[in-house]
Amino acid sequence: MATTINVDILTAPTTPVATAQILNFCPGGTALLSVENEANTTYNWILPADWSGSSTSYQIALVAGDTEGTAYVSAQNICGTSAPTSIEL
């Protein structure tokens, strides 16, 4: 008797696309940044030095620092890591 096995071929994730652009913040203010979610993917966020927040999700809650800067996010799955995208803060 033959057994059927379904196999999904995965690829490395695509570069994340920001779903919102933050234009104005006061120091210490909070915001939620997000990118389009891709199944079976974690996200690596890099924030400006004086900003805070932590997440491996497609969303990150931030506390604004005293200066403007750029956040970077890349997507990762078992097949690899995407190029980062930048979000001006």
Backbone as a ProteinNet text record, in pm:
[ID]
protein_1_A
[PRIMARY]
MATTINVDILTAPTTPVATAQILNFCPGGTALLSVENEANTTYNWILPADWSGSSTSYQIALVAGDTEGTAYVSAQNICGTSAPTSIEL
[TERTIARY]
83.8	0	89.7	64.2	142.2	90.6	183.3	149.2	178.2	87.4	106.8	158.7	265	321.2	319.4	260.4	260.4	383.6	453.8	575.4	560.4	589.3	592	737.1	767.4	901.8	903.9	986.6	995.8	1110.8	1103.5	1212.3	1245.9	1359.3	1394	1287.4	1260	1156.1	1196.8	1096.8	1121.4	1151.4	1207.4	1235.8	1104.6	1097.3	972.3	930.4	798.8	741.6	672.6	715.6	656	510.9	423.5	281.8	245	336	309.6	442.1	441.1	559.7	534	623.7	609	674.9	602.3	655.1	693.3	616.3	641.3	630.2	729.5	731.8	781.9	737.8	799	888.8	1002.3	1086.3	1004.2	1020.6	946.3	809.9	766.6	638.6	645.3	531	525.6	457.8	491.6	430.9	444.2	366.8	372.3	412.4	525.3	568.4	532.3	501	472	512.2	533.7	559.1	458.1	444.9	354.4	402.8	311.4	346.2	357.2	459.3	481.5	477.9	405.9	391.1	526.3	536	655.2	782.6	770.1	880.7	895.8	1020	1048.3	1114.8	1116.4	1165.9	1274.3	1378.9	1492.4	1489.2	1461.3	1450.1	1578.5	1627.4	1739.9	1691.8	1702.4	1651.6	1765.4	1736.2	1837.3	1883.5	2004.8	2068.1	1984.9	1917.9	1846	1696.6	1652.7	1514.2	1510.8	1394.5	1385.6	1265	1275.1	1171.2	1236.2	1160.1	1214	1100.9	1129	1027.8	1091.9	1034.6	1067.9	943.5	841.5	716.1	722.2	621	611.8	575.1	545.9	516.3	614.1	643.4	728.1	674	662	622.4	749.7	751.7	870.1	846.7	955.7	959	1062.3	1017.2	1102.6	1218.3	1332	1448.6	1446.4	1559.2	1570.1	1606	1649	1692.3	1621.1	1617.9	1563.8	1660.5	1612	1699.3	1630.1	1689.7	1637.1	1628.6	1513.8	1497.1	1515.2	1567.9	1585.4	1516.9	1457.6	1395	1422.1	1459.6	1476.1	1389.1	1353.5	1270.2	1357.8	1326.4	1407.8	1318.5	1352	1288.7	1396.6	1358	1457.6	1540.3	1496.5	1569.1	1664.7	1657.8	1749.5	1692.5	1764.8	1728.9	1718.9	1618.2	1598.3	1696.1	1703.1	1771.7	1688.4	1750.1	1672.6	1601.7	1493.1	1427.8	1445.6	1444.2	1463.7	1334.9	1314.6	1199.7	1252.8	1231.4	1277.9	1189.6	1253.6	1181	1210.8
-116.5	0	124.7	213.6	337.6	442.2	519.8	628.8	760.6	854.6	986	1081.9	1153.4	1253.7	1387	1486.6	1621.7	1695.2	1760.2	1831.7	1977	2071.5	2213	2254.2	2314.5	2365.7	2511.5	2543.4	2680	2752.9	2882.2	2966.1	3067.3	3133.1	3239.6	3348.4	3416	3519.6	3639.7	3712.6	3834.7	3949.9	4057.1	4175.5	4228.7	4252.7	4302	4436.5	4458	4583.6	4650.9	4772.1	4845.3	4878.6	4862.5	4892.3	5031	5098.2	5234.6	5307.7	5434.5	5517.8	5617	5623.8	5713.9	5846.2	5954.2	6083.4	6172.9	6173.6	6263.9	6190.7	6213.3	6155	6258.1	6247.8	6321.9	6223	6268.8	6177.6	6109.5	5979.3	5901.2	5855.7	5901.9	5859.4	5715.1	5653.8	5513.4	5499.7	5393.6	5364.7	5216.7	5172.7	5034.8	5037.2	4975.7	4959	4818.6	4804	4669.7	4658.2	4534.4	4499.5	4392.5	4368.6	4262.8	4129.6	4053.7	3926.3	3815.5	3735.3	3620.6	3495	3392.2	3270.1	3205.9	3144.7	3070.1	3154.4	3280.5	3375	3450.3	3472.8	3562.1	3686.8	3792.2	3921.4	3972.5	4027.9	4081.3	4233.7	4301	4446.7	4507.3	4612.5	4691.1	4835	4891.8	5027	5125.9	5255.9	5356.8	5342.2	5387.1	5364.2	5409.2	5523.1	5571.9	5540.5	5453.5	5405.2	5268.5	5230.3	5098.5	5021.9	4891.6	4800.2	4669.1	4561.2	4430	4342.1	4266.9	4178.2	4086	3966.2	3879.7	3860.9	3939.4	3937.2	4036.7	4037.9	4135.5	4274.3	4285.6	4413.5	4437.4	4565.6	4600.5	4726.9	4723.9	4842.1	4918.2	5048.1	5130.5	5239.3	5279.1	5402.1	5491.2	5610.3	5700.8	5753.1	5767.8	5828.9	5979.4	6042.5	6188	6234.9	6143.5	6182.6	6099.6	6153.3	6078.3	5966.6	5870.9	5761.8	5670.2	5556.7	5458.5	5323.1	5259.1	5121.4	5029.6	4910.8	4811.3	4683	4613.3	4485	4389.3	4266.3	4160.3	4042.7	3959.9	3842.1	3717.4	3618.9	3497.5	3375	3270	3139.3	3032.1	2906.9	2799.9	2799.6	2873	2876.8	2994.5	3089.1	3201.8	3330	3438.2	3570.2	3667.1	3750.9	3849.2	3965.9	4047.3	4175	4262.7	4352.5	4438.7	4549.2	4595.6	4717	4823.5	4949	5057.6	5135.8	5185.4	5267.2	5391.2	5507.6	5632.5	5669.5	5702.2	5739.5	5884.1
0	0	0	-92	-104.5	-5.7	46.9	137.2	67.7	78.2	17.8	123.5	89.3	179.7	107	170	113.6	163	71	103.9	58.7	148.3	113.9	96.1	-16.3	-41.7	1.4	99.9	150.7	83.2	85.3	37.1	145.7	131.8	226.4	216.3	326.2	323.7	238.8	193.6	117.8	214.1	161.5	242.9	299.5	431.5	491.8	432.1	428	380.4	498.5	531.4	642.9	611.2	711.1	690.6	740.3	809.4	855.9	867.4	838.7	851.9	965.2	1059.9	1174.2	1138.8	1151.7	1111.2	1227.8	1335.3	1447.6	1580.9	1666.3	1799.8	1897.8	2020.5	2130.5	2204.1	2257.5	2335.1	2444.6	2457.3	2555.9	2507.3	2389.8	2333.8	2286.9	2274.4	2233	2097.1	2029.4	1899.1	1868.9	1774.6	1727.7	1581	1549.9	1411	1367	1238.3	1188.9	1043	1003.2	864	825.2	696.2	652.4	707.9	766.4	830	725.7	739.5	651.6	739.6	697.8	777.6	808	925.3	968	965.7	1004.1	995.8	1127.4	1167.9	1279.8	1222.8	1302	1254.9	1347.9	1289.4	1364.9	1353.1	1465.5	1468.4	1524.4	1459.3	1510.4	1520.3	1638.5	1664.6	1682.3	1664.4	1695	1840.6	1868.2	1998.1	2117.3	2109.3	2227.7	2224.6	2135.8	2132.7	2200.2	2253.2	2315.9	2263.5	2271.4	2226.7	2189.3	2192.9	2160.6	2108.6	2003.3	1946.8	1844.1	1826.4	1713.8	1626.9	1654.9	1581.4	1466.1	1383.9	1275.6	1327.5	1457.5	1521.1	1635.1	1660.4	1773.2	1838.5	1970	2047.1	2081.6	2051.5	2070.1	2173	2237.4	2316.6	2248.7	2208.6	2131.9	2215.2	2149.9	2211.5	2191.8	2218.9	2207.6	2067.1	1980.4	1846.3	1740.4	1619.5	1506.4	1470.5	1396.8	1356.1	1258.9	1236.2	1142.6	1211.3	1199.1	1246.3	1125.4	1149.5	1044.6	1087.5	992.1	1022.3	906.8	943.7	844.6	887.4	792.9	818.5	811	894.2	898.4	911.5	833.9	850.6	836.6	831.3	827.7	699.8	596.8	469.5	457.1	550.3	540.8	597.5	572.5	622.8	506	508.7	402	418.2	316.6	327.6	421.1	496.3	586.4	509.5	568.6	519.7	626.4	586.4	682.5	701.8	822.7	857	928.8	868.4	928.2	1046.6	1156.9	1279.1	1314.4
[MASK]
+++++++++++++++++++++++++++++++++++++++++++++++++++++++++++++++++++++++++++++++++++++++++

